Amino acid sequence: MGLSTDVNNPVWGCFRNAAHRGCNPRRLVQRLLNSSYVEAQRIVGEQDRTADESELEQAMRGLRNNDVEAAALATPLEWPLEFRLVVDTPLGLNPDDRYRRQFLDYLGGRGFDNPKWLCWKFGLYYALTGDYAWRLIFPIRGALGMVLGWTGRDIRKGVKLRYKTSPALPQDSAYNVDIALESGRRKLVIVEGPVDALKVHAYSGAAAIATLGTALPSARRAFLARLVREFEEVVLCLDEDAWTQAAVLQNELAEASGSQVSLLRPGSKDPGSMSSVQIKEAFG
C-alpha cells in the first residue's frame, strides 16, 4: 500500500487493486477496522456535516449497505486480465511506453492538465486486446468502493461505438459514486458520461457522477433519487442533445427525493468538452 506524506493531500492506495484506494482517511480507517461510518469519523477527527449520528446512519444506510453491492462483495467481479492500470504508482512513475502514452495523450487532448494524476486518482485502466481493445476503462464502483462493472471509451478517431459497458453492470449504479460520496463536497453535478464527470470533479468544487447514458432504467433513476439526498445542492447537466430527457429526469428526481434539483443547459459543449476555466465558471 502507498500512503501520501502530504497532510493537505491525503492519498492512499493499494498497488495491486485500484478499487482499494482513495483520498479520505475516514474511508481507510473504516476499511481497516471494519468500523461504522461515524466511528471512523471520530477516530480521524473528521467533522460530521450532518445533525447527529442517528440521522447520518439513517441517511447513508440506503446507499452504503446496498443489497447489490453486498452481493458483489460475496461474489467478486471477474476483472479481465487484459485490463492494465494507466498509472500504477501515486507519483506516476510508470513505464512511459508508447501504448500508455496514447491513452494519456487522449486525456490531454480532452483538456485535462495532468492526465497522470487523473489516472491515479480515479483508478483508470486501458486495454490493448480483447473486447475492450483500445478503450480507456472507467471502473464503476458502488458506495463502498467495490467494483461493480466498467465502461470503456474507444480513444480512436472515427469509431461508431464510442462507449462499451460491461453487460452485468447492476442497474442501480452510476459512475464515480464512491469518490463523490467520500469527497465531502456539498454540491453534486449529474452528467451523462464518465469524461464529463471527471472534468467537473477535477476542475470545480462540486462532486460529479455520470448516469452512463440517457435511457435510464427505473432502478437507476431510483438510485439517483436516493443519492441526491446526500448533497445540499444538485445540478443536472446532460449533453446538449439530451435536453428533453434532462428536463424529465429533473422532475422525477425532485419529486422522488424531495430535494431541489436545478437544470443547467451546457450550451454548444458538453461538460467533457469544456475547458477547466469554463467548468469552474459553470459549476463553481
C-alpha angles and dihedrals in degrees: 000000000000123000126191117232092205107101090199091057107035103188123169131175148161114242092214102046124036090199088070101067141084147135102250115094089201091062092050092051090046091053097044097044098031087230130155122270092253095045090052089050090054093049095052094039093242115166113242107232094197131072104264144330097274093050092047094049091049093049095049098042096084093053107032097042093044112162092225093054091046088056090049090053090054093046109032117216115253105244113211113250091222092063111101131181113255089213118019104185132050091246094050093243094152124140102280095222124162094253097057089041091062092057092046090049090051091057091045089053089053090060103265112144098204111026094173093057090045093053092050095044094050098032098237123185136194136207131207099180139031130038092326099045114159092009128129104230121222111193112220111216134185126235091277092052097253113145108244098174142309145242125216128211116207108229095199120104122247098020116147098210103054098170130037120184130199109264097227096055110138113247093229095067141090137186121275095009096137095050092044091053096046095045094081090222116147098210123071124197117196113205135169109243136035094245088054090052093048092050094050095043094046099046106031137053091247131094115237137202131181125227091207094232138340101266092085121182117229092252091058092048090051090048091052090050090056092045097054090060088071092067135063095218129030127191124187115207116166124168119293093253091055098059094123093049090047092054091050092047091048091058093044094050094046093049096044097043102033088228128125110254118188125201123225121192108214095210118216093342133058115225093262090061096048122102120245089256092052090048091052092048093048100043107020 
